[in-house]
């Protein structure tokens, strides 16, 4: 762009060697070379196992990618050469199974839950065994009281066969993982359950062994269900696009699959239908509900030349749209893909749970061994009661509810935010907003509309207004800068056209030079005028008068004199004041405005929007420095900008938030959070949503730990039983799962 008067849009605001905000492993990975479906991968614990086992095989964990929602594992092109068979064998060692990912056109393979049949068999076996046991013992109390009294007094052979069937079915998917954990000396919940069941059988507690197996398998099925529930929430995003598109070819309309729509095809969208692809309106005008993409509650007017998105709902008019992207690359498809990928990027809470479980599980195993052995060996107590208490401790010590408490909440929070037009890149970034105490806002396009308009033209040095606009038009003709567009639009409205200038040279952060009519001219900011040494005292006063009214001033001149000034003003967004007020109500104590514009304009915008701090005339590097100072003084700081030109500052902030990302592919990549429309109010909403998510996560962790602590005490006192312990653990797992899934509900009801 040839204009650099307002550094909110300067040329040298590319990444400049600074990693974009939100740069994480997944975003920098090379494309996948092989994709596998992993049966049995339902949570972060399985992902950690696969990383440890497959990392050395492919040359490092960084060459692997995981999508737990879809049970998918990616082997990057950067990985060491390894065959599919080797991957399958390595995964099989962990107790999981791998197979090449085969997807039908336009979709993915249906995931059949392998846990359903084993759970059903385990349930039937337990009920049949108990029925036979009750019949043989003369009643329920007799059956329950006969166990642990010796083989002769135990359940009859038919009951044992039924119980054994229940145990084998319930542990069918658990035992391979438990064996792997034992071989690697990394005890996990699978190993704890297998030991507990084996111990119960050793002391002739057949009913309790079968019940523990059944309840544990049900608990794992609930975990799988919660993952599927969250997965369906993500899939519902992509499902918003229709399955058929009406394409006009040769004057004839025909319906085809969206995947068959080619870029450039004319797609006819009737009233009330959803758009199948991203495109540009060719014919027709009317309102479009694009809430599925941007979260906007009010329909947006569309006319020829307007951009539309797949999944948006057409209003009352028939629109003909030129497809600009393949269906698989639409904004909706990319949002769904990014949300699905986000769940694998763990937040602080998930990482804490993983670290806690790493020592918690071995500690439970060691404590159970001590409880089983120490009292009988030291005091001569009977073995059976203490072994039983140790088994109860093993069961209640299972970290199942603790392990699933956080991932389910994170995935639900990310999916819910996406449905409201807020794209969050991972678990870490759904938690950070809750801790924000300061927010830095870009001015142009964030606090203001980003659409400046020419308000005054001041010709100088015997030039008239037409001559000045002709020169400005020529220098700005090829620029995409907002100020340049405003000058070009104003010139055209005045009936002025001119050939683009020649030999245009950008001066980053300052302006541009070019040849017009064979003569050198320059165009730039007040600062550039000062650097050139062509500013007189009278001109300085005139510039100050314009700037104090909130105008951005473009100066045009040549080597001999200043030709004139063009003053432009950018209007304040209607929602800016409300958004900043909402931020303060949400607990953000400091709001700063960072801009490359002149101090006068910045001061007026700051006064109207009630920000706390104003920093003007900032180069990209200056904005990074400003963010660093805010981080030092306030801790967690968010930067809100356009996601492209503010990349260095977005990267340096604790949280980078891109505004209006629906119109920019780059914005989706550069920020940690992308607001799909230009609604600044969504930032305060995100803070509240994040706090709600963090509250639920902490509730789940606390509830899981308290439940376990209570039953540990009951186990040591000899009050609890095996089946009661596993029932409590299953209940805790169900409660934390349902609590986490509350985040899928309308988050506007959040406290």
Secondary structure by P-SEA (a helix, b strand, c coil): cccccccccccccccccccccccccccccccccbbbbbcccccaaaaaaaaaaaccccccccccccccccbbbbbccccccccaaaaaaaaaaaccccccccccccccccccccaaaaaaaaaaaaaaaaaaaaaaaccaaaaaaaccccccccccaaaaaaaaaaaaaaacccaaaaaaaaaaccccaaaaaaaaaaaaaaacaaaaaaaaaaaaaaaaaaaaaaaaaaaaaaaaaaaccccbbbbbcccbbbbbccccccccbbbbbcccccccccccccbbbbbbbccccccccbbbbbcccccccccbbbccbbbbbcccccccccaaaaaaaaaaaaaacccaaaaaaaaaaaaaaaaaaaaaaaaaccccccccccaaaaaaaaaaaaaaacccccccccaaaaaaaaaaaaaacbbbccaaaaaaaaaccbbbbbccccccccbbbbcbbbbcccccaaaaaaaaaaaacccccaaaaaaaaaaaaacccccccccccccccccbbbbcccbbbbbbcaaaaaaaccccaaaaaaaaaaaaabbbbbbbbccccccbbbbbbbbcccaaaaaaaaaaaacccbbbbbccccaaaaaaaaaaaccccccccccaaaaaaaaaaaaacccbbbbbcccccaaaaaaaccbbbbccccccccccccccccccccccaaaaaaaaaaaaaaaaaaaaaaaaaaaaaaaaaaaaaccccaaaaaaaaaaaaaaaaaaaacccccccccc
